[in-house]
Amino acid sequence: MEKKTGKQSENLQIKADLEGNYLLDKDSKSLKTVGIFYAPAGGSVHKIARLLKQKLTGYQPEMFCVSDISAEKMLDYRNLILVCSSLGRNTWEREQKDKWSAFIPQMHKIDLNRRKVAIVGLGDHVTYPNNFVDGIGFLADVVTEIKGILVGQTSTVDYVFNDSQALRDGEFAGLPLDEDFEPEKTDRRVDDWLERVLPEFAK
């Protein structure tokens, strides 16, 4: 058997590395740009998901209710936007009728490595000031656990509330919206948020 020289081995390794990088790049390029995942269907959450899709027309986003798909669908996209209600960890784990509660265990079986994830959460700062947009915090924990990269943090300035599980280092882990008592602020808040998120998606 012919013995490979050190130079031959080095050349083979370089070739293998280049081929591996090519396959990684090819796989990355095959991913779609933006996927919007929301629940429940109907109501304010669905309305906001449609608003986001409309504002992102140039990115050709696709939108799915999580009750209609499996979590593996998320792997088709380079960037994800998750839209949820204000339900917190205890409610999601207890109330199986909530669509996200059934979807979360599926998410724990996938790996979002290298994907950017932005979260939008609806809340009610008047009726539930102590649990304002808790859902953002719960989803943020899940995304981090499955190696997604969180983007789209939002300052607490302009929000009135007592406490929230969505806070991370003094900021919300996503975009809070209050369609019950501050619907007139939604459009501006979404526009300002997208100005921060889209450059992160482009990186």
Contacts in CASP RR format, 6 or more apart in sequence:
PFRMAT RR
TARGET T0000
AUTHOR 0000-0000-0000
METHOD contacts of the structure
MODEL  1
MEKKTGKQSENLQIKADLEGNYLLDKDSKSLKTVGIFYAPAGGSVHKIAR
LLKQKLTGYQPEMFCVSDISAEKMLDYRNLILVCSSLGRNTWEREQKDKW
SAFIPQMHKIDLNRRKVAIVGLGDHVTYPNNFVDGIGFLADVVTEIKGIL
VGQTSTVDYVFNDSQALRDGEFAGLPLDEDFEPEKTDRRVDDWLERVLPE
FAK
4 12 0 8 1.000
28 78 0 8 1.000
28 114 0 8 1.000
31 76 0 8 1.000
31 77 0 8 1.000
31 78 0 8 1.000
32 60 0 8 1.000
32 62 0 8 1.000
32 76 0 8 1.000
32 77 0 8 1.000
32 78 0 8 1.000
33 59 0 8 1.000
33 60 0 8 1.000
33 61 0 8 1.000
33 77 0 8 1.000
33 78 0 8 1.000
33 79 0 8 1.000
33 201 0 8 1.000
34 56 0 8 1.000
34 59 0 8 1.000
34 60 0 8 1.000
34 61 0 8 1.000
34 62 0 8 1.000
34 77 0 8 1.000
34 78 0 8 1.000
34 79 0 8 1.000
34 80 0 8 1.000
34 81 0 8 1.000
34 201 0 8 1.000
35 61 0 8 1.000
35 62 0 8 1.000
35 63 0 8 1.000
35 64 0 8 1.000
35 74 0 8 1.000
35 76 0 8 1.000
35 77 0 8 1.000
35 79 0 8 1.000
35 80 0 8 1.000
35 81 0 8 1.000
36 49 0 8 1.000
36 52 0 8 1.000
36 53 0 8 1.000
36 56 0 8 1.000
36 61 0 8 1.000
36 62 0 8 1.000
36 63 0 8 1.000
36 64 0 8 1.000
36 80 0 8 1.000
36 81 0 8 1.000
36 83 0 8 1.000
37 63 0 8 1.000
37 64 0 8 1.000
37 65 0 8 1.000
37 66 0 8 1.000
37 69 0 8 1.000
37 73 0 8 1.000
37 74 0 8 1.000
37 80 0 8 1.000
37 81 0 8 1.000
37 82 0 8 1.000
37 83 0 8 1.000
38 45 0 8 1.000
38 46 0 8 1.000
38 48 0 8 1.000
38 49 0 8 1.000
38 63 0 8 1.000
38 64 0 8 1.000
38 65 0 8 1.000
38 66 0 8 1.000
38 82 0 8 1.000
38 83 0 8 1.000
38 84 0 8 1.000
39 45 0 8 1.000
39 65 0 8 1.000
39 66 0 8 1.000
39 67 0 8 1.000
39 83 0 8 1.000
39 84 0 8 1.000
39 85 0 8 1.000
39 98 0 8 1.000
39 99 0 8 1.000
39 100 0 8 1.000
39 103 0 8 1.000
40 46 0 8 1.000
40 65 0 8 1.000
40 67 0 8 1.000
40 85 0 8 1.000
40 98 0 8 1.000
40 99 0 8 1.000
41 65 0 8 1.000
41 67 0 8 1.000
41 99 0 8 1.000
44 85 0 8 1.000
44 122 0 8 1.000
44 179 0 8 1.000
44 180 0 8 1.000
45 83 0 8 1.000
45 84 0 8 1.000
45 85 0 8 1.000
45 121 0 8 1.000
45 122 0 8 1.000
46 65 0 8 1.000
47 179 0 8 1.000
48 83 0 8 1.000
48 120 0 8 1.000
48 122 0 8 1.000
48 177 0 8 1.000
48 179 0 8 1.000
48 186 0 8 1.000
48 190 0 8 1.000
49 63 0 8 1.000
49 83 0 8 1.000
50 63 0 8 1.000
51 186 0 8 1.000
51 187 0 8 1.000
51 190 0 8 1.000
52 61 0 8 1.000
52 81 0 8 1.000
52 83 0 8 1.000
52 120 0 8 1.000
52 190 0 8 1.000
53 61 0 8 1.000
53 63 0 8 1.000
55 190 0 8 1.000
55 191 0 8 1.000
55 194 0 8 1.000
56 194 0 8 1.000
59 201 0 8 1.000
61 81 0 8 1.000
62 77 0 8 1.000
64 73 0 8 1.000
65 99 0 8 1.000
66 99 0 8 1.000
66 100 0 8 1.000
66 103 0 8 1.000
67 99 0 8 1.000
67 102 0 8 1.000
67 103 0 8 1.000
70 106 0 8 1.000
71 103 0 8 1.000
71 106 0 8 1.000
71 107 0 8 1.000
71 109 0 8 1.000
71 110 0 8 1.000
72 106 0 8 1.000
72 110 0 8 1.000
74 80 0 8 1.000
74 107 0 8 1.000
74 110 0 8 1.000
74 112 0 8 1.000
74 115 0 8 1.000
75 110 0 8 1.000
75 112 0 8 1.000
77 115 0 8 1.000
78 115 0 8 1.000
78 116 0 8 1.000
78 201 0 8 1.000
79 115 0 8 1.000
79 116 0 8 1.000
79 117 0 8 1.000
79 118 0 8 1.000
79 201 0 8 1.000
80 112 0 8 1.000
80 115 0 8 1.000
80 116 0 8 1.000
80 117 0 8 1.000
80 118 0 8 1.000
81 117 0 8 1.000
81 118 0 8 1.000
81 119 0 8 1.000
81 120 0 8 1.000
81 197 0 8 1.000
82 117 0 8 1.000
82 118 0 8 1.000
82 119 0 8 1.000
82 120 0 8 1.000
82 139 0 8 1.000
82 143 0 8 1.000
83 119 0 8 1.000
83 120 0 8 1.000
83 121 0 8 1.000
83 122 0 8 1.000
84 100 0 8 1.000
84 119 0 8 1.000
84 120 0 8 1.000
84 121 0 8 1.000
84 122 0 8 1.000
84 135 0 8 1.000
84 136 0 8 1.000
84 139 0 8 1.000
85 100 0 8 1.000
85 121 0 8 1.000
85 122 0 8 1.000
85 123 0 8 1.000
85 135 0 8 1.000
86 121 0 8 1.000
86 122 0 8 1.000
86 123 0 8 1.000
86 124 0 8 1.000
86 128 0 8 1.000
86 131 0 8 1.000
86 132 0 8 1.000
86 133 0 8 1.000
86 134 0 8 1.000
86 135 0 8 1.000
87 95 0 8 1.000
87 98 0 8 1.000
87 100 0 8 1.000
87 134 0 8 1.000
87 135 0 8 1.000
87 138 0 8 1.000
88 131 0 8 1.000
88 134 0 8 1.000
88 135 0 8 1.000
88 137 0 8 1.000
88 138 0 8 1.000
88 165 0 8 1.000
89 134 0 8 1.000
89 135 0 8 1.000
89 138 0 8 1.000
89 165 0 8 1.000
91 98 0 8 1.000
92 98 0 8 1.000
92 100 0 8 1.000
92 101 0 8 1.000
92 104 0 8 1.000
92 135 0 8 1.000
92 138 0 8 1.000
93 101 0 8 1.000
94 101 0 8 1.000
95 101 0 8 1.000
96 102 0 8 1.000
100 139 0 8 1.000
104 142 0 8 1.000
107 142 0 8 1.000
107 146 0 8 1.000
108 142 0 8 1.000
108 145 0 8 1.000
108 146 0 8 1.000
110 146 0 8 1.000
111 146 0 8 1.000
111 147 0 8 1.000
112 143 0 8 1.000
112 146 0 8 1.000
112 147 0 8 1.000
112 148 0 8 1.000
112 149 0 8 1.000
113 147 0 8 1.000
113 148 0 8 1.000
114 148 0 8 1.000
114 149 0 8 1.000
115 148 0 8 1.000
115 149 0 8 1.000
116 148 0 8 1.000
116 149 0 8 1.000
116 151 0 8 1.000
116 200 0 8 1.000
116 201 0 8 1.000
116 203 0 8 1.000
117 143 0 8 1.000
117 148 0 8 1.000
117 149 0 8 1.000
117 150 0 8 1.000
117 151 0 8 1.000
118 150 0 8 1.000
118 151 0 8 1.000
118 152 0 8 1.000
118 174 0 8 1.000
118 175 0 8 1.000
118 193 0 8 1.000
118 197 0 8 1.000
118 200 0 8 1.000
118 201 0 8 1.000
119 136 0 8 1.000
119 137 0 8 1.000
119 139 0 8 1.000
119 140 0 8 1.000
119 143 0 8 1.000
119 150 0 8 1.000
119 152 0 8 1.000
119 173 0 8 1.000
119 174 0 8 1.000
119 175 0 8 1.000
120 136 0 8 1.000
120 174 0 8 1.000
120 175 0 8 1.000
120 177 0 8 1.000
120 190 0 8 1.000
120 193 0 8 1.000
121 133 0 8 1.000
121 135 0 8 1.000
121 136 0 8 1.000
121 166 0 8 1.000
121 174 0 8 1.000
121 175 0 8 1.000
121 176 0 8 1.000
121 177 0 8 1.000
122 133 0 8 1.000
122 176 0 8 1.000
122 177 0 8 1.000
122 178 0 8 1.000
122 179 0 8 1.000
123 132 0 8 1.000
123 133 0 8 1.000
123 176 0 8 1.000
123 177 0 8 1.000
123 178 0 8 1.000
123 179 0 8 1.000
123 180 0 8 1.000
124 132 0 8 1.000
124 178 0 8 1.000
124 180 0 8 1.000
124 181 0 8 1.000
125 132 0 8 1.000
125 159 0 8 1.000
125 160 0 8 1.000
125 161 0 8 1.000
125 178 0 8 1.000
125 181 0 8 1.000
125 182 0 8 1.000
126 180 0 8 1.000
126 181 0 8 1.000
127 180 0 8 1.000
129 160 0 8 1.000
129 161 0 8 1.000
129 162 0 8 1.000
129 163 0 8 1.000
130 161 0 8 1.000
130 162 0 8 1.000
130 163 0 8 1.000
131 163 0 8 1.000
131 164 0 8 1.000
131 165 0 8 1.000
132 159 0 8 1.000
132 161 0 8 1.000
132 162 0 8 1.000
132 163 0 8 1.000
132 164 0 8 1.000
132 166 0 8 1.000
132 176 0 8 1.000
133 164 0 8 1.000
133 166 0 8 1.000
133 172 0 8 1.000
133 176 0 8 1.000
134 164 0 8 1.000
134 165 0 8 1.000
134 166 0 8 1.000
135 165 0 8 1.000
135 166 0 8 1.000
136 164 0 8 1.000
136 165 0 8 1.000
136 166 0 8 1.000
136 172 0 8 1.000
136 173 0 8 1.000
136 174 0 8 1.000
136 175 0 8 1.000
136 176 0 8 1.000
137 164 0 8 1.000
137 165 0 8 1.000
137 166 0 8 1.000
137 168 0 8 1.000
137 173 0 8 1.000
138 165 0 8 1.000
140 150 0 8 1.000
140 166 0 8 1.000
140 168 0 8 1.000
140 173 0 8 1.000
140 174 0 8 1.000
143 150 0 8 1.000
144 150 0 8 1.000
150 173 0 8 1.000
150 174 0 8 1.000
151 196 0 8 1.000
151 197 0 8 1.000
151 200 0 8 1.000
151 201 0 8 1.000
152 174 0 8 1.000
152 175 0 8 1.000
152 193 0 8 1.000
152 196 0 8 1.000
152 197 0 8 1.000
152 200 0 8 1.000
153 168 0 8 1.000
153 171 0 8 1.000
153 172 0 8 1.000
153 173 0 8 1.000
153 174 0 8 1.000
154 171 0 8 1.000
154 172 0 8 1.000
154 174 0 8 1.000
154 175 0 8 1.000
154 176 0 8 1.000
154 193 0 8 1.000
155 171 0 8 1.000
155 172 0 8 1.000
156 167 0 8 1.000
156 170 0 8 1.000
156 171 0 8 1.000
156 172 0 8 1.000
158 185 0 8 1.000
159 172 0 8 1.000
159 176 0 8 1.000
164 172 0 8 1.000
164 176 0 8 1.000
166 172 0 8 1.000
166 173 0 8 1.000
166 174 0 8 1.000
166 176 0 8 1.000
167 173 0 8 1.000
174 193 0 8 1.000
175 189 0 8 1.000
175 190 0 8 1.000
175 193 0 8 1.000
177 185 0 8 1.000
177 186 0 8 1.000
177 189 0 8 1.000
177 190 0 8 1.000
178 185 0 8 1.000
179 186 0 8 1.000
END
